[in-house]
Every structure is written in structure tokens, then in C-alpha cells.
Amino acid sequence: MGVRRAVEMVLDAPNKHEGPIFTYGPLIHNPQVLNLLKEKGISILFEIPDRGSGTVLIRAHGVPPKAKEDLKAAGFKVIDATCPRVIKVQTIIRKHSQKGYASIIIGDKNHPEVIGLLGFAGEKGCVVDNLDDLKSLPSFDRAIIVAQTTQNTQFFEKVKNWADRKYPQYKIFDTICDSTAKRQTEVRQLADSVDAVIVVGGLSSGNTRRLKEIAQQTGKPTYHIESESELDSKALSAAQNIGIVAGASTPNWVINRIYRTLEILPYTKKQSWRRMLVTIQRTLLLTNIYVSIGAGCLCYACTKLLGITDFFPHVLISILYVQSMHILNNLTGTKADRFNDPERASFYDNNMILLSLLAVIAGGAGLITAYTLGVIPFFILLAMSIMGLSYNRRLIPDWFTGNKYRRIRDVPGSKTILIAIAWGVVTALLPSLSGPSSISPGTAAVFLWSICLVFVRTAFFDLLDTQGDRIVGKETIPLMLGEKRTISLLKAMLVFVLAALIVSSALHLTSNLGFALAICPIFVFIVLSAHQRGHMLPGTRLEFLVETNFVMAGIVAFTWSALIS
């Protein structure tokens, strides 16, 4: 929590505070994050100058109080990004130091957090990192014992046992961060159930090194890496089950990259039908062919709900439009994919011309097909295509001041909302406009069902990509609402659309197919719940499973049609 909070504060700083932006010392112990901040023009201030300007963010580890005072005196605006758990330890030390207590800090002497804590202890502060040094300390009349927030829990237990026996008058505060303690406990449990352990995090990160030590103590092969490029596939080839644990300062997008690489490792060992299946699966996802097939299946289900018999041109339009727009969206969204899905970003960089040509051909073929259905479908699809093409373009000139929303994409949450509406139009609204029944209450129900399913799908993918989206400045719905609220919103929408679908079928606003298609929102609800509980990690399998919901809608509709005919 503290690391994520610090990184988010620094990434948001250029839009909120006066530049230039600095961090006092490295923000966290993770090279990928530090390189990222450097690319964004955020510099590291190693020493405090006599005079300075701009904004300085205090690192997550905290600093001595004098350092903060000197930064302010030099002329900097100071933003404190210290982890709240560290601030709690600082407060404990300062409070007891003022009352004359000595402060015994259990931690690494050269760690920035410990250096910061020592600054609050005054003259009666001391740091120890082993029992021998602890036993050699002088006896204090009054003293407190605290721990570095990322300290080894087993070592601190030994310290507490020693103090209880030798100096029962000392006050002991268990200040190890609960997430650190939980992570150390879980790596022991994890190591018991796997053949090898991957520890992900900065090589200079103290808490990550401790995770490595704990995993090694179990006797399992343990590998400490900073990125997926360091994975030793030969060493891991004999492992049937591989555990992943990450340090506190490791971003989700780094963990996800490593998981994606390990996910396909079993299928790269030898030629097999499984390897071929995974290759086809990933290709369908990278080229957006699978999502466009899903759009066609969703459109087919919508036409069957509405009783439209001439479904083929509408299914074709849905496939072509979604294929075109999603390729264009990926071509312009490679900055975020660099963090969220580097394989996709590389694929689009290497095949930009071919994919652009495919998008143009698909978009043009969709418009021609729409024109054969009438002028209204043609102009609706044309307007949607123009809006899609202008999504990333600057619409309001620079000289028009006072408006930060110069492009459609600048509007928070616009991507998710517009994608859902666009899918709803091509899968449900256009077929109704071309059909004999035109717009009806049933059309509204089916339109709503389509929009909600697509909204949940897109928002869920945004949820998986929050860190990458924040880095490139995207304001998605999960970034606005937060993870828990977003999940709650998506689940509520699924329950609502499930009820709406059943009611519309019961009232004969749509066909009885609605009862069978209730499986779609239920299916997505189960996937969301499984991910929320940690049973499904971000990767190819999860992405393919979510997209399969639309294909399943088409299969259910086709089966229903075959049974009633």
C-alpha cells in the first residue's frame, strides 16, 4: 500500500504541483520504476542544495525530520510520500524520545527507512541487525524496541523473546508491516507446494532479499530476478509447479510480465498440440480476430432475441467494425501496452503497416455492407467510425485556454463508455433499425444487455491494467473509482442486466432465448469473483476466457434456434 501510494503520488505530481519534480533519494528500490520516473522527467535529488525550486517528494522510506526542514528552507515545495506505516513508527519513536526513552531499532543500519527513523530518536537511538549486537548494548532505564517495517518476522520474534527475559521493562512495539509479515508467511507456505520459487523485485530491496532468504531456507530452488528477461528457462524446465512472490516495491505490471512468460513456458518445451493451441489462442487475441468474432456472436444473439431473421449482414458489420476499431485502438495505445502487455506492444510495432491496412479494409467493408442496408445504418456507422478515428486527435486548439479536455480520450472513463455504446449500436441497434419491428421496448432491453456486457468486459480489462494506464496518464474508470468500487459496480451491473434480460423475456418483449442467455452475465460474474479471490491471474487464459463470453452467447443462441426450428 505504501509503495503504491508513493508511486501514484509521484506520477500525479507533474499535473498537480510546480515543476521541476524531484524525489529526495530513490523513491523505492525498484529499477524499472526508477527508470520510468527518469523517462517522465522526474529526477532524483541526492543532496540538498542551498537554494532550489520546484517540488520534492519524500521517498516511501521516509527521511529524518531535519532533511525535510532543510528542503523547505532551500525553497522547495515538499510533498511527503512516506509510507503511513513508516510514519507510525516515526511517531512512536518521536513520542518516546521526547519522554527520555532510548530507541532500539531492529533493522539494516544503512537502509534509508532506518536512517530516517534514527533521525527521530535523538541522541539515544541505536540500530542493531543481529542478536550479538543487541546483547552488547548498554542497559537502559527506559527504552523502546521497534522494527524496520520490512524486517524478518522470525528474527524479530527472537528479539522480543530476548527482551522479555533480559529487560522486561522495555516497551516493545511490533512495527513490522502486516503485508510484509503476511508475505513472509505466505512464501514459506508457497515454497512447500511448488518445485521452484521466483522472487521478483529490486536486487537492492531489503524486503525482497529477505523473501529470497526465506524461500531458500525451505530447500527449494530460488531465483531472484528483476524482469522477465532474467528468467532461466533451462533451470526451470524440470519444474512442474512454479511459485511467484514479489517484494513490496515491485509493480503489478512487472509481476504480470513474468507471469505471462511463465504461463507459456510448459508449451515451449516441445512440439505438441498444446503448444499449437496456445500459439493460435494468443494470435487470435493479438490480432483482435477473436474479439471481433465475439462481436459477431453477440450480434447474432441480439438478432435472435429480437426475432430478426436476416441476421447475416448485421453479424458481418459487427465483426468488421470491431475488428477495425480495436486494431486502431491498439495501434494508438502501445504506450500503455508497453507496461500492461509488452508482447502486444511489440506485435503492433513490428506489424504496424499490415495491421493498419487490415483496419482500413475491415472498416471500409463494414461501411459498404451498412450502405446495402440503407442510408441510416450507413451514416450511423460512418459517424461512429469518424468518432473512433478522432478519439486520440486534438479537437480543441491550444490557443483555447481553460479546457484540459482537448481530445475525446481526455474525458475520464470515455474509452470504456464509448466502446460499450459502439458495440451496443452495431450488435443491437442497427439490426433493429433495419428490421420490420424498428425500435421497441425489446430493442431497449437488448441494447442495454449488450452495452452492459461489453462495459463490464472493458472495465475489467482496465482494472487489470491500472498501473500501466496511470503511468501513461489514462483516466480509466478503475483509476477514478478504485479497485473495490469498480468490482462492486461491475457485479451490480451484471445482476441488473441479468434481471432485465429475464424480465424482458418473461414479458415477451424479447424471445424466450433470454432465459438461456442469462448464463452470460452469470459466467462473467463467476470469472470476476474468481479473479477477486486470487484464483485467476492476469494472462492469456484469463483474457481468452473473458472474450469467450461473447462467443458463448452466439453458441447458446445457435443451439436455441436449432432446437426450436
C-alpha positions in Angstrom: 0.0 0.0 0.0 2.7 2.5 1.0 4.8 1.9 -2.1 1.8 2.0 -4.4 0.7 5.3 -2.8 4.2 6.8 -3.2 4.4 5.9 -6.9 0.9 7.2 -7.6 1.8 10.5 -5.8 4.9 10.9 -7.9 3.2 10.1 -11.2 0.4 12.5 -10.4 2.8 15.3 -9.3 3.5 16.9 -12.7 -0.2 17.6 -13.1 -0.7 18.9 -9.6 2.5 20.7 -8.4 5.0 23.2 -9.7 8.0 21.7 -11.6 10.6 20.6 -11.8 9.7 17.5 -9.9 12.3 15.6 -7.7 12.3 12.7 -5.3 14.7 13.0 -2.3 16.7 9.9 -2.8 15.4 6.9 -4.9 11.6 6.7 -4.4 11.7 3.0 -4.0 14.1 0.1 -4.5 12.9 -1.0 -8.0 15.0 -0.2 -11.1 12.1 -0.4 -13.5 10.1 2.3 -11.6 13.1 4.5 -11.2 13.9 4.3 -15.0 10.2 5.1 -15.7 10.3 8.2 -13.5 13.5 9.3 -15.2 11.8 9.0 -18.6 9.0 11.2 -17.3 11.5 13.9 -16.3 11.3 13.2 -12.6 14.8 13.5 -11.2 16.5 12.1 -8.0 17.9 14.7 -5.6 20.7 13.1 -3.7 21.9 16.2 -1.8 20.1 19.2 -0.6 21.3 22.4 -2.3 21.5 25.8 -0.6 18.8 27.1 -3.0 16.3 25.3 -5.2 12.9 25.5 -6.8 10.2 23.1 -7.8 8.6 20.2 -5.9 10.4 17.4 -3.9 8.6 14.3 -2.9 9.8 12.5 0.2 10.6 8.8 -0.6 8.4 6.0 0.7 11.0 5.0 3.2 10.8 8.4 4.9 13.7 10.8 5.9 15.0 12.3 9.1 13.0 15.4 10.2 16.0 17.7 9.6 16.1 16.7 6.0 12.5 17.8 5.4 13.2 21.1 7.2 16.4 21.7 5.1 14.4 21.1 1.8 11.8 23.6 2.8 14.5 26.1 3.8 16.1 25.7 0.4 12.9 26.8 -1.3 11.4 23.5 -2.4 7.7 22.6 -2.0 7.8 19.4 0.0 5.3 16.6 -0.6 5.5 13.7 1.9 5.1 10.4 0.2 6.4 8.4 3.3 4.5 5.2 3.8 1.9 5.6 6.5 3.2 2.5 8.3 6.6 4.1 8.4 5.1 7.3 9.7 3.5 5.3 12.5 7.0 4.1 13.6 8.4 7.6 13.3 5.6 8.8 15.6 6.3 6.1 18.2 10.0 7.0 18.3 9.5 10.7 18.5 6.8 10.5 21.2 9.0 8.3 23.5 12.2 10.2 22.6 10.6 13.3 24.0 10.0 11.5 27.2 13.6 10.4 27.6 13.3 6.8 26.3 16.2 5.2 24.3 15.1 3.8 21.0 16.4 0.5 19.8 15.7 0.0 16.1 15.9 -3.5 14.7 16.9 -3.2 11.1 19.6 -2.7 8.4 21.9 0.1 9.5 22.3 1.6 6.0 18.7 1.2 4.9 17.0 4.6 4.2 14.0 3.8 6.3 16.2 3.1 9.3 18.3 6.2 8.7 15.1 8.2 8.7 13.8 6.5 11.9 17.1 7.2 13.6 16.6 10.9 12.9 13.6 10.9 15.2 15.4 9.1 18.1 17.7 12.0 19.1 20.9 11.1 20.9 19.5 7.9 22.4 19.0 6.0 19.2 20.8 2.8 18.2 20.4 0.3 15.4 21.1 -3.4 15.5 20.7 -6.2 13.0 21.7 -9.2 14.9 21.4 -10.7 18.4 25.1 -10.3 19.3 25.0 -6.6 18.7 21.7 -6.4 20.6 23.2 -8.2 23.7 26.2 -5.8 23.6 24.1 -2.7 24.0 24.2 -0.9 27.4 21.4 -1.4 29.8 18.8 1.5 29.6 16.5 2.5 32.4 13.8 3.1 29.8 13.8 2.0 26.2 11.6 1.0 23.4 12.2 -1.6 20.7 10.8 -1.1 17.2 11.4 -2.9 14.0 12.1 -1.7 10.5 8.7 -2.2 8.7 10.2 -4.8 6.3 12.2 -6.7 8.9 12.3 -10.5 9.1 9.4 -11.6 11.4 11.2 -14.7 12.8 14.3 -12.6 13.7 12.1 -10.0 15.5 10.4 -12.8 17.5 13.8 -13.8 18.8 14.4 -10.2 19.7 11.2 -10.0 21.6 11.9 -13.2 23.5 15.3 -12.0 24.5 13.9 -8.6 25.7 11.1 -10.3 27.7 13.7 -12.4 29.6 16.5 -9.8 30.0 14.7 -6.4 30.1 11.0 -6.8 30.9 10.8 -3.1 31.5 11.5 -2.3 27.8 8.5 -1.4 25.7 8.2 -3.5 22.5 6.3 -2.3 19.5 5.6 -4.8 16.7 6.0 -2.4 13.8 6.6 -4.8 11.0 4.1 -4.0 8.3 1.3 -6.5 8.2 1.6 -7.0 4.5 5.4 -7.8 5.0 4.6 -10.3 7.7 1.9 -11.9 5.6 4.2 -12.0 2.5 6.9 -13.8 4.5 4.5 -16.3 5.9 3.0 -17.0 2.5 6.4 -17.5 0.8 7.1 -20.3 3.3 3.7 -21.9 2.6 4.2 -21.3 -1.2 7.6 -23.0 -1.2 6.1 -26.1 0.3 3.7 -26.6 -2.6 6.0 -25.8 -5.6 9.2 -27.1 -7.2 10.8 -23.7 -7.6 10.3 -20.1 -6.4 10.7 -16.9 -8.4 11.3 -13.9 -6.3 10.6 -10.7 -8.2 12.0 -7.3 -7.1 14.9 -5.0 -7.0 18.3 -6.6 -6.1 18.9 -3.8 -3.7 15.5 -4.1 -2.0 15.9 -5.4 1.6 12.5 -6.9 2.0 12.8 -8.7 -1.4 16.2 -10.2 -0.4 14.6 -11.4 2.8 11.9 -13.2 0.8 14.6 -14.9 -1.2 16.4 -16.0 2.0 13.2 -17.4 3.5 12.4 -19.3 0.2 16.0 -20.7 0.1 15.7 -21.9 3.7 12.9 -24.3 2.6 15.4 -26.0 0.3 13.6 -25.2 -2.9 15.5 -23.7 -5.9 15.0 -20.0 -5.6 15.7 -17.3 -8.3 15.8 -13.6 -7.5 15.1 -11.6 -10.7 14.1 -8.0 -11.6 12.5 -8.7 -15.0 11.2 -11.4 -17.3 14.4 -11.3 -19.4 16.3 -12.8 -16.5 14.2 -16.0 -16.3 16.3 -19.1 -16.8 14.1 -21.4 -18.8 16.6 -24.2 -18.7 16.8 -24.2 -15.0 13.0 -24.0 -14.7 12.3 -26.7 -17.4 12.1 -29.5 -14.8 9.7 -27.6 -12.5 6.0 -28.7 -12.8 4.8 -26.0 -10.4 6.5 -22.6 -10.0 5.7 -20.1 -7.3 6.0 -16.3 -7.7 6.5 -13.9 -4.8 7.3 -10.2 -5.2 8.8 -7.6 -3.0 6.8 -4.6 -1.7 8.2 -2.3 -4.3 7.6 -4.5 -7.3 4.9 -3.0 -9.6 2.0 -5.2 -10.7 2.9 -4.8 -14.4 6.4 -6.3 -13.7 4.8 -9.3 -12.0 2.3 -9.7 -14.8 5.1 -9.7 -17.4 6.8 -12.5 -15.6 3.6 -14.5 -15.1 2.8 -14.2 -18.8 6.2 -15.5 -19.7 5.9 -18.4 -17.2 2.4 -19.1 -18.4 3.5 -20.3 -21.8 6.7 -22.0 -20.6 5.3 -25.5 -20.4 4.2 -25.2 -24.1 7.6 -24.1 -25.4 9.5 -27.2 -24.1 8.5 -29.4 -27.0 6.3 -29.5 -30.1 2.8 -30.6 -29.2 -0.9 -29.9 -29.9 -1.0 -27.8 -26.7 1.8 -25.5 -27.9 0.0 -25.1 -31.2 -3.3 -24.3 -29.4 -1.6 -21.7 -27.2 0.0 -20.1 -30.3 -3.3 -19.9 -32.1 -5.0 -18.6 -29.0 -2.5 -15.8 -28.5 -2.5 -14.9 -32.2 -6.3 -14.6 -32.2 -6.1 -12.3 -29.2 -3.2 -10.2 -30.5 -4.9 -9.6 -33.9 -8.3 -8.9 -32.3 -9.8 -11.6 -34.5 -11.2 -13.4 -31.5 -12.8 -10.3 -30.1 -14.4 -9.4 -33.5 -15.7 -13.0 -33.7 -17.2 -12.4 -30.3 -18.9 -9.2 -31.5 -20.4 -11.2 -34.4 -21.7 -13.8 -32.0 -23.1 -11.2 -29.7 -24.9 -9.6 -32.6 -26.3 -13.0 -33.7 -27.6 -13.5 -30.2 -29.2 -10.0 -30.2 -31.0 -10.6 -33.5 -32.4 -13.9 -32.2 -33.6 -12.1 -29.1 -35.3 -9.5 -31.3 -36.7 -12.1 -33.7 -34.8 -10.7 -36.7 -34.3 -13.4 -39.4 -32.0 -11.6 -41.8 -29.0 -11.6 -39.4 -26.0 -12.2 -41.6 -25.3 -8.6 -42.8 -25.5 -7.3 -39.2 -23.2 -10.0 -37.9 -20.7 -9.1 -40.7 -20.9 -5.4 -39.9 -20.3 -6.1 -36.2 -17.2 -8.3 -37.0 -15.7 -5.8 -39.4 -16.4 -2.6 -37.3 -15.0 -4.1 -34.1 -12.0 -5.6 -36.0 -11.2 -2.2 -37.5 -11.7 -0.1 -34.3 -9.9 -2.4 -31.9 -6.9 -2.6 -34.2 -6.8 1.2 -34.4 -7.2 1.4 -30.6 -4.3 -0.9 -30.1 -2.1 0.9 -32.6 -2.6 4.2 -30.7 -2.4 2.6 -27.2 1.0 0.9 -27.4 2.4 3.3 -24.7 0.2 1.7 -22.1 0.7 -1.8 -23.6 4.4 -1.3 -23.1 3.7 -1.9 -19.4 0.4 -3.9 -19.4 1.2 -6.3 -22.3 4.6 -5.8 -23.8 4.1 -8.7 -26.2 1.1 -6.9 -27.7 3.0 -3.7 -28.0 5.9 -5.4 -29.7 3.5 -7.2 -32.1 1.9 -3.9 -33.1 5.2 -2.2 -33.5 6.5 -4.9 -35.8 3.3 -5.3 -37.9 2.1 -1.7 -37.9 1.7 -1.4 -41.7 -0.1 -4.7 -42.2 -2.4 -4.1 -39.2 -3.2 -0.6 -40.4 -4.1 -1.9 -43.8 -6.3 -4.6 -42.2 -8.1 -2.0 -40.1 -8.8 0.2 -43.2 -10.1 -2.7 -45.3 -12.3 -4.0 -42.4 -13.7 -0.5 -41.8 -14.3 0.1 -45.5 -16.0 -3.3 -45.9 -18.2 -2.6 -42.9 -19.4 0.7 -44.3 -20.1 -0.8 -47.7 -22.2 -3.6 -46.0 -24.0 -1.0 -44.0 -24.8 1.0 -47.1 -26.5 -2.0 -48.7 -29.0 -2.0 -45.7 -29.9 1.7 -46.1 -28.8 5.3 -45.7 -29.5 5.4 -41.9 -27.3 2.4 -41.0 -24.6 3.7 -43.3 -24.4 7.2 -41.7 -24.7 5.9 -38.2 -21.7 3.6 -38.8 -19.8 6.4 -40.6 -20.4 8.7 -37.6 -19.2 6.1 -35.2 -16.1 5.4 -37.4 -15.2 9.1 -37.5 -15.6 9.3 -33.7 -13.3 6.3 -33.3 -10.7 7.8 -35.6 -10.8 11.1 -33.8 -10.6 9.6 -30.3 -6.9 10.4 -29.9 -6.9 13.5 -32.1 -6.7 17.1 -30.6 -10.1 18.6 -31.3 -9.7 21.8 -29.3 -6.8 24.1 -30.4 -4.0 25.1 -27.9 -5.0 28.8 -28.1 -8.4 27.9 -26.4 -7.3 28.1 -22.8 -9.2 26.9 -19.7 -10.1 23.5 -21.0 -8.0 20.4 -20.3 -10.2 18.1 -22.3 -8.8 18.7 -25.8 -9.3 15.2 -27.0 -12.1 12.7 -26.5 -9.7 10.4 -24.7 -9.0 13.2 -22.1 -12.5 12.7 -20.8 -12.2 10.4 -17.8 -13.7 6.9 -18.5 -14.6 7.8 -22.1 -12.9 4.8 -23.6 -14.9 2.2 -21.6 -18.2 4.0 -22.1 -17.7 4.7 -25.8 -16.6 1.1 -26.6 -19.7 -0.2 -24.8 -22.1 2.1 -26.7 -20.4 1.4 -30.1 -20.8 -2.4 -29.5 -24.4 -1.8 -28.5 -25.2 0.1 -31.6 -23.7 -2.4 -34.1 -24.9 -5.5 -32.3 -28.4 -4.4 -31.3 -29.5 -1.0 -32.5 -28.5 -1.3 -36.2 -30.3 -4.7 -36.6 -33.5 -3.1 -35.1 -33.3 -0.1 -37.5 -33.1 -2.4 -40.5 -35.8 -4.9 -39.2 -39.5 -4.8 -39.5 -40.1 -4.0 -35.8 -37.9 -1.0 -35.7 -37.3 0.4 -32.2 -39.3 -1.2 -29.4 -39.1 -1.8 -25.7 -37.5 -5.1 -26.6 -34.8 -3.3 -28.5 -34.0 -1.1 -25.5 -33.7 -4.2 -23.3 -31.4 -6.0 -25.8 -29.4 -2.8 -26.4 -28.9 -2.4 -22.6 -27.9 -6.1 -22.3 -25.2 -5.7 -25.0 -23.9 -2.5 -23.6 -23.6 -3.8 -20.0 -21.8 -7.0 -21.1 -19.3 -5.0 -23.1 -18.9 -2.3 -20.4 -18.1 -5.0 -17.8 -15.6 -6.7 -20.2 -13.8 -3.5 -21.0 -13.8 -2.1 -17.4 -12.4 -5.4 -16.2 -9.5 -5.3 -18.6 -8.9 -1.7 -17.5 -8.9 -3.0 -13.9 -6.1 -5.4 -14.8 -4.1 -2.6 -16.5 -4.5 0.2 -13.8 -0.8 0.7 -13.2 0.2 0.9 -16.8 -2.7 3.2 -17.6 -1.8 5.5 -14.7 1.8 5.7 -15.9 0.7 7.0 -19.4 -1.9 9.3 -17.9 -5.1 7.4 -18.9 -8.0 8.2 -16.6 -10.0 5.0 -16.7 -13.0 4.1 -14.5 -10.9 1.9 -12.2 -8.5 4.7 -11.6 -11.4 7.1 -10.8 -13.3 4.7 -8.5 -10.6 2.4 -7.2 -10.4 -1.4 -7.5 -13.0 -2.4 -4.9 -15.6 0.1 -6.1 -15.1 -0.9 -9.7 -15.6 -4.6 -8.9 -18.7 -3.8 -6.9 -20.1 -1.6 -9.8 -19.4 -4.4 -12.4 -21.1 -7.0 -10.3 -24.1 -4.8 -9.7 -24.4 -4.2 -13.4 -24.3 -7.9 -14.1 -27.0 -8.6 -11.6 -29.1 -5.7 -13.1 -28.7 -6.9 -16.7 -29.5 -10.5 -15.7 -32.8 -9.4 -14.1 -33.6 -7.1 -17.1 -33.0 -10.0 -19.5 -35.2 -12.4 -17.6 -38.0 -9.9 -17.1 -38.0 -8.8 -20.8 -38.3 -12.5 -21.9 -41.0 -13.2 -19.3 -43.0 -10.2 -20.6 -42.4 -11.3 -24.2 -40.6 -8.1 -25.1 -37.9 -10.4 -26.4 -37.8 -14.1 -27.3 -37.5 -16.9 -24.7 -33.8 -17.1 -25.7 -33.3 -14.5 -22.9 -33.7 -17.2 -20.3 -30.9 -19.3 -21.8 -28.6 -16.2 -22.3 -28.8 -15.5 -18.6 -25.8 -17.8 -18.5 -23.6 -14.9 -19.9 -23.8 -12.4 -17.0 -23.6 -15.3 -14.6 -20.4 -16.6 -16.3 -18.7 -13.2 -16.1 -19.8 -12.8 -12.5 -18.1 -16.1 -11.7 -14.9 -15.0 -13.5 -14.8 -11.7 -11.7 -15.3 -13.4 -8.3 -12.6 -15.9 -9.1 -10.1 -13.2 -10.0 -11.1 -11.2 -7.0 -10.2 -14.1 -4.8 -6.8 -14.6 -6.5 -7.8 -17.8 -8.3 -7.3 -16.4 -11.8 -4.2 -14.2 -12.5 -3.9 -11.8 -15.4 -2.7 -13.5 -18.5 -3.7 -15.1 -21.8 -6.0 -17.7 -20.3 -8.0 -15.0 -18.3 -8.2 -12.7 -21.3 -9.4 -15.5 -23.6 -11.9 -16.7 -21.0 -13.5 -13.2 -20.8 -13.7 -12.8 -24.5 -15.2 -16.3 -24.8 -18.3 -15.0 -23.0 -19.5 -13.3 -26.3 -18.7 -16.5 -28.3 -20.7 -18.4 -25.8 -23.7 -16.1 -26.4 -23.6 -16.9 -30.1 -23.4 -20.7 -29.4 -26.3 -20.6 -27.0 -28.4 -18.6 -29.5 -27.5 -21.0 -32.3 -28.4 -24.0 -30.2 -31.7 -22.5 -29.1 -32.5 -21.7 -32.8 -31.7 -25.3 -33.8 -33.9 -26.7 -31.1 -37.0 -24.6 -31.8 -36.8 -24.9 -35.6 
